[in-house]
Amino acid sequence: MGNPHLLVVPYPAQGHVIPFMELSQNLAKQGIKISFVNTEFNHKRVIDALGKKLDENGLLHLVSVPDGLEDGEDRNQIGNLTERLCQVMPGQLKELIDKVNGSDDNKISCVLADISLGLAFDVAAEQGIPTAGLWPASMFQLMFFLRIPKLIEDGLIDGNGTPLMKHKMFQLSPMTPVIQPINFAWLSFGNSPSTQKFMFDFLRLNNKAVETADWILCNSSLELEPEACNLVPKVLPIGPLSAANRFGNLSGNFWSEDPTCLQWLNQQSPGSVIYVAFGSSTVFDEIQFQELALGLELTKKPFLWVVREDIIKGKHQFYPQGFKERVSNQGKIVSWAPQVAVLGHSSIACFISHCGWNSTIEGVSNGVPFLCWPCFSDQFLNESYIYDIWKVGFKLKRDERGTIRKEEIRTKVEQLVGDEDFKTRAVELKQMVTKSVGEGGNSDKTFKNFVDWLKS
């Protein structure tokens, strides 16, 4: 048998592609050949954002399959995207495997797929190819999905995933996040009951991959989630991948990064800048966007704010009147930032974040305190980790209309930056996490064992 050849299949969303790309680069550095599967739509975006040829010692190849959606359809509609993927992707992956195996002496020796894409495991099993799964979010979120049958049995949800006690908060064990039924992940993937039911069933089916795969890895660390790791022993923490991949040249970004923000950060004093970024799919209404803008202005602190071109519902950026002129010396606004480099910069004071898992562990890996602004899916659980368990940040309160007001932003920034304890705890957490991916750490050992298995 030739060298190991891995077919890598992430769920087609930015927060999934990035950790898969980080792990793929780390594997390619170990001499393992990778065929990395994006959907055609995302493949084009990754190539455009790169702006240069990709070469991880020639071992990492980007390939693509259709996602089943038409050109203009909205790929942030997770329910719709997932339904189409389920229809077209199994056949496409099978064809791709046949094509690679027919033309390459290095046949595919393992499929490394996203646990959020159970269908990839079914395709691999039909072809008799060994499988490994990567869960790109927190160990706790996976553990929670694995508990779905128990949640039904205990009368917390019905068979469609509808919460039966909407406002009763609960914890599965003392050192795990607080759960609010109204924020269950599957409820945020679509507005109609049929989409919710589809996503609920989809998540339940994905659980099967955890039982069948040869390896299950998670982009987390034992230090961050000791309790959750102990409760699902089959799943092995291998992260944070962003901390392990310090010098990766390719992040799998869907947007071009604006490198000028790093030069701008160089001109700011240490620990002075508020970094504001909401990931790849958060969308604001105009009122909320304007409150955020005015809140940043009110802090009178320097800020670096990532404003994607599609961040406002149906409108292009709509700043308050005169805002850009007034803050021209205070803030820098970019459309996408090299986030890991930004968070590692000495001038950053705190991170206003949607608390997606990648952003959460990138902040933690760099010892940065948080202001939490969760919007959907697992972001509320991650907020609970940051606020309730690790105690490295604050929550932002919403008014009766659900808006976070400018005064709230100013007040919380002052409290967070004015309290040294947050920074101290954040730095302690950073040291634990860095140790985990360093030589001989827990995550490092898992990675090396996985590489040995792939090569055996």
FIVEX-281360 format. One line per 5 residues: their letters; for each residue x, y, z of C-alpha. Coordinates in steps of 0.001 Angstrom, whole numbers, plus 500000, padded with zeros to 6 digits. Example, Ala and Ser with C-alpha at 12.3 -4.5 7.8 and 13.67 -1.06 7.14 Angstrom:
2
as	512300 495500 507800 ~ 513670 498940 507140
//
This chain:
456
mgnph	500000 500000 500000 ~ 501243 503518 499162 ~ 501284 506557 501392 ~ 498130 507355 503344 ~ 495668 509401 501283
llvvp	492897 511151 503186 ~ 489627 512403 501729 ~ 488625 515313 503977 ~ 484948 516345 503978 ~ 483794 519294 506144
ypaqg	480222 520527 506370 ~ 480146 523470 503923 ~ 480174 526397 506360 ~ 483033 528731 507282 ~ 483186 527619 510926
hvipf	483639 524004 509805 ~ 486020 524502 506880 ~ 488593 526420 508961 ~ 489330 523727 511617 ~ 489315 521013 508929
melsq	491841 523028 506940 ~ 493998 523521 510053 ~ 493999 519798 510805 ~ 494688 518986 507126 ~ 497735 521239 507096
nlakq	499074 519641 510247 ~ 498603 516195 508650 ~ 500217 517257 505361 ~ 503269 518396 507358 ~ 503489 514757 508503
gikis	503678 513579 504901 ~ 500037 512558 504565 ~ 498333 513262 501259 ~ 495036 515164 501486 ~ 492181 515657 499031
fvnte	490101 518413 500638 ~ 486463 518515 499504 ~ 484618 521841 499392 ~ 481335 522476 497651 ~ 481880 524209 494280
fnhkr	480493 527454 495707 ~ 482911 527450 498679 ~ 485821 526073 496627 ~ 485689 529147 494427 ~ 485564 531427 497470
vidal	488539 529730 499144 ~ 490624 529947 495944 ~ 489644 533600 495375 ~ 490397 534518 498998 ~ 493806 532795 498819
gkkld	494913 534922 495900 ~ 497873 532567 495467 ~ 498634 528953 494770 ~ 498319 526572 497656 ~ 501282 524356 498346
engll	501582 522406 501561 ~ 504633 520489 500283 ~ 502441 519466 497353 ~ 500340 517107 499488 ~ 497194 519178 500041
hlvsv	494807 519302 497084 ~ 491526 521176 496933 ~ 488700 519395 495107 ~ 485001 520192 494847 ~ 481501 518748 494468
pdgle	478150 520506 493791 ~ 475949 521386 496795 ~ 472661 521056 494929 ~ 471705 524739 495232 ~ 471225 527175 492352
dgedr	473532 530148 491794 ~ 471601 532841 493643 ~ 470260 530729 496523 ~ 471160 531729 500082 ~ 473676 529320 501569
nqign	473214 530776 505047 ~ 469793 529092 505132 ~ 471205 526067 506925 ~ 468004 524000 506750 ~ 467648 524365 502992
lterl	471377 523833 502339 ~ 471409 520670 504462 ~ 468357 519178 502715 ~ 470009 519628 499322 ~ 473319 518227 500524
cqvmp	471564 515084 501730 ~ 470055 514644 498270 ~ 473119 515235 496083 ~ 476251 514748 498155 ~ 476339 510965 498687
gqlke	476345 510329 494915 ~ 478882 513101 494313 ~ 481279 511789 496960 ~ 481033 508255 495610 ~ 481893 509518 492112
lidkv	484790 511541 493471 ~ 486227 508530 495325 ~ 485929 506361 492187 ~ 487612 509066 490130 ~ 490529 509511 492552
ngsdd	490987 505774 493004 ~ 490899 505228 489254 ~ 493504 507861 488404 ~ 495801 507886 491419 ~ 498132 505114 492525
nkisc	497540 506478 496025 ~ 494045 505194 496605 ~ 492005 506851 499349 ~ 492914 505056 502555 ~ 490629 506938 504947
vladi	487732 509382 504881 ~ 488023 512134 507513 ~ 484566 513681 507675 ~ 482584 516143 509693 ~ 480369 514507 512309
slgla	477835 517118 511119 ~ 477787 515284 507791 ~ 476870 511719 508679 ~ 476193 510886 505018 ~ 479951 510899 504285
fdvaa	480439 508021 506749 ~ 477732 506011 504991 ~ 479458 506501 501615 ~ 482837 505441 503066 ~ 481292 502375 504702
eqgip	479718 501288 501380 ~ 483155 501534 499762 ~ 484837 499698 502634 ~ 487067 502677 503481 ~ 488060 503333 507129
taglw	486655 506513 508657 ~ 487632 509197 511127 ~ 485318 511946 512326 ~ 486142 515453 513451 ~ 483697 517451 515533
pasmf	484603 521112 514943 ~ 482600 522569 517858 ~ 482784 522009 521618 ~ 482865 518555 523134 ~ 479891 519610 525222
qlmff	477730 520396 522176 ~ 478423 516931 520781 ~ 477720 515331 524130 ~ 474431 517212 524235 ~ 473394 515905 520793
lripk	474305 512386 521874 ~ 471921 512846 524810 ~ 468891 513579 522596 ~ 467210 510180 523247 ~ 467593 510794 526993
liedg	466170 514330 526675 ~ 463073 512844 525012 ~ 462823 510142 527677 ~ 463117 512744 530462 ~ 460315 514810 528932
lidgn	462480 517859 528166 ~ 461708 517706 524426 ~ 459207 515861 522264 ~ 460002 513643 519264 ~ 460221 516699 516976
gtplm	462787 518428 519180 ~ 460286 520971 520526 ~ 461180 522028 524093 ~ 458400 521083 526539 ~ 459674 523438 529242
khkmf	460762 526429 527234 ~ 462125 528615 530023 ~ 463507 526036 532423 ~ 467288 526358 532440 ~ 469312 523282 533326
qlspm	472824 521830 533500 ~ 473850 518264 532685 ~ 476559 518419 535354 ~ 478095 521142 537547 ~ 481071 522127 535375
tpviq	479216 522159 532046 ~ 477353 525058 530415 ~ 473900 526221 531424 ~ 471319 525213 528813 ~ 468284 527265 527824
pinfa	465745 525201 525886 ~ 464738 528185 523702 ~ 468335 528211 522410 ~ 468561 524527 521368 ~ 470723 524477 518238
wlsfg	468184 522872 515893 ~ 465625 525580 516662 ~ 467894 528206 515096 ~ 468409 526565 511702 ~ 465094 527476 510136
nspst	461859 529232 510934 ~ 459346 526639 509858 ~ 458423 523644 512051 ~ 459207 521329 509115 ~ 462773 522701 508784
qkfmf	463286 522405 512531 ~ 462086 518818 512489 ~ 464329 518051 509500 ~ 467392 519521 511250 ~ 466530 517738 514508
dflrl	466315 514372 512718 ~ 469490 515189 510764 ~ 471430 515838 514004 ~ 470092 512641 515558 ~ 471185 510622 512537
nnkav	474669 512143 512674 ~ 475059 510659 516163 ~ 475380 507255 514505 ~ 478762 508313 513058 ~ 480141 508584 516584
etadw	479463 504867 517101 ~ 480664 503648 513701 ~ 483793 505719 512935 ~ 487234 504274 513719 ~ 488369 507576 515262
ilcns	486443 510540 516616 ~ 488392 513737 517188 ~ 487186 517027 518619 ~ 488565 520549 518197 ~ 488808 521085 521926
slele	491120 520225 524790 ~ 490885 518293 528025 ~ 491875 521466 529900 ~ 488963 523474 528468 ~ 486271 520832 528922
peacn	487383 518234 531479 ~ 483837 517261 532417 ~ 482500 516861 528868 ~ 485632 514923 527828 ~ 485104 512476 530670
lvpkv	481454 511974 529725 ~ 482227 510968 526105 ~ 485452 508954 526355 ~ 485337 507728 522738 ~ 485764 511298 521479
lpigp	489372 512468 521721 ~ 490285 516155 522055 ~ 492924 517225 519521 ~ 492694 521008 519754 ~ 492634 523888 519774
lsaan	493709 523390 516166 ~ 494304 527119 515712 ~ 496883 527001 518515 ~ 498564 523971 516931 ~ 498723 525521 513476
rfgnl	500575 528718 514335 ~ 502239 529102 510949 ~ 499597 527721 508621 ~ 499542 529618 505343 ~ 495993 528742 504447
sgnfw	493044 529234 506707 ~ 490240 528121 504408 ~ 488751 531614 504586 ~ 485801 532485 502349 ~ 486809 536180 502250
sedpt	490106 537898 501529 ~ 491776 539054 504725 ~ 492684 542722 505013 ~ 496318 542712 506216 ~ 496383 546511 506788
clqwl	494698 545987 510165 ~ 497907 544433 511533 ~ 499917 547530 510615 ~ 497200 549634 512246 ~ 497384 547488 515413
nqqsp	501157 548058 515516 ~ 500474 551764 516009 ~ 498145 551269 519014 ~ 499290 551018 522623 ~ 499475 547579 524288
gsviy	496162 546229 525623 ~ 494095 549154 524310 ~ 492081 547902 521310 ~ 488573 546443 521261 ~ 488366 543761 518550
vafgs	484839 543270 517199 ~ 483949 540354 514912 ~ 480857 538200 514439 ~ 482003 535332 512255 ~ 480734 534456 508827
stvfd	476955 534330 509095 ~ 475678 536744 511772 ~ 473262 539285 510271 ~ 472079 542475 512010 ~ 469086 544711 511508
eiqfq	469803 548380 510947 ~ 468918 549502 514490 ~ 471245 546958 516121 ~ 474051 547783 513711 ~ 473779 551498 514503
elalg	473666 550891 518276 ~ 476839 548833 517979 ~ 478564 551569 515977 ~ 477584 554274 518474 ~ 478521 552029 521411
leltk	482041 551573 520031 ~ 482329 555325 519539 ~ 481175 555943 523136 ~ 483943 553744 524582 ~ 486475 556348 523366
kpflw	488851 553393 522928 ~ 490524 552335 519692 ~ 488555 549566 517949 ~ 489075 547161 515072 ~ 485689 546171 513655
vvred	485066 543469 511042 ~ 482029 544414 508921 ~ 481296 541843 506197 ~ 479572 543223 503137 ~ 476538 541048 503901
iikgk	476247 541825 507625 ~ 473025 543866 507341 ~ 469725 542321 506272 ~ 469094 543352 502678 ~ 471095 546579 502946
hqfyp	474649 547596 502396 ~ 476492 548992 505374 ~ 474390 551626 506992 ~ 476450 553619 509481 ~ 474955 556370 511675
qgfke	475210 559812 510117 ~ 478709 561283 510401 ~ 479965 558181 512253 ~ 482810 557300 509884 ~ 484185 560850 509957
rvsnq	483956 561075 513754 ~ 485784 557787 514396 ~ 488364 558112 511617 ~ 491155 558437 514213 ~ 489604 556075 516750
gkivs	488676 552976 514797 ~ 489547 550792 511838 ~ 486834 548953 509895 ~ 487714 546025 507617 ~ 485616 543517 505691
wapqv	487529 540441 506980 ~ 490539 540093 509279 ~ 493341 537558 509828 ~ 491700 536726 513130 ~ 494307 534470 514742
avlgh	497031 537059 514082 ~ 494784 539860 515376 ~ 493927 538034 518616 ~ 497608 537295 519159 ~ 498534 540973 518853
ssiac	499734 542725 522003 ~ 497489 545759 521462 ~ 494218 543798 521844 ~ 492321 544466 525107 ~ 489143 542437 524583
fishc	487039 540621 521983 ~ 483375 541430 521284 ~ 482346 538103 519746 ~ 479370 536036 518586 ~ 481049 533164 520482
gwnst	481259 530730 517601 ~ 483515 527871 518738 ~ 486466 528826 516480 ~ 486385 532427 517719 ~ 485974 531209 521300
iegvs	489038 528975 521282 ~ 491086 531442 519230 ~ 490360 534078 521882 ~ 491129 531630 524689 ~ 494370 530482 522992
ngvpf	495537 534084 522982 ~ 494515 535015 526531 ~ 491907 537575 525447 ~ 488824 538407 527618 ~ 485376 538418 525940
lcwpc	482178 540378 525647 ~ 479657 537762 524537 ~ 477096 538464 521813 ~ 475718 535003 520860 ~ 473203 534800 518009
fsdqf	472320 531172 517299 ~ 473189 527470 517479 ~ 475963 526503 519941 ~ 476973 530127 520603 ~ 474853 530295 523784
lnesy	476620 527243 525234 ~ 479990 528799 524419 ~ 478878 532015 526130 ~ 478079 529970 529233 ~ 481594 528482 529179
iydiw	483135 531970 528870 ~ 480947 533582 531540 ~ 479843 530854 533984 ~ 482707 528371 533895 ~ 485984 529890 532695
kvgfk	484994 533368 533956 ~ 486922 535176 531226 ~ 484167 537497 530022 ~ 480829 539252 530408 ~ 477409 538797 528854
lkrde	475729 541726 527098 ~ 472124 542431 528178 ~ 469409 543019 525603 ~ 466542 545492 526037 ~ 462868 544514 525792
rgtir	463091 544681 521983 ~ 466052 542308 521990 ~ 468555 545038 521073 ~ 471920 545510 522766 ~ 472101 549259 523375
keeir	475078 551582 522972 ~ 475217 552420 526702 ~ 475326 548709 527588 ~ 478281 548240 525216 ~ 480193 551167 526703
tkveq	479515 550117 530323 ~ 480504 546472 529827 ~ 483677 547379 527922 ~ 484706 549660 530807 ~ 483959 546962 533406
lvgde	485796 544243 531484 ~ 488886 546241 530609 ~ 488969 547850 534074 ~ 489086 544501 535894 ~ 492513 542850 535838
dfktr	491076 539536 537094 ~ 489577 538777 533692 ~ 492917 539207 531957 ~ 494683 537119 534624 ~ 492226 534219 534223
avelk	492357 534496 530430 ~ 496157 534228 530475 ~ 496019 531205 532820 ~ 493583 529487 530451 ~ 495855 530331 527508
qmvtk	498816 528672 529237 ~ 496831 525479 529903 ~ 495605 525272 526337 ~ 499012 526006 524819 ~ 500503 523211 526915
svgeg	497879 520815 525574 ~ 498967 521232 521934 ~ 502664 521509 522832 ~ 505106 518586 522797 ~ 503766 515819 525064
gnsdk	500469 517592 525862 ~ 497119 515758 525759 ~ 496034 517030 522351 ~ 499517 516562 520927 ~ 499538 512880 521980
tfknf	496145 512301 520337 ~ 497381 513904 517110 ~ 500522 511727 517026 ~ 498556 508540 517720 ~ 496146 509460 514928
vdwlk	499015 510020 512482 ~ 500530 506641 513456 ~ 497179 504958 512826 ~ 496820 506645 509419 ~ 500299 505436 508430
s	499884 501896 509735
//
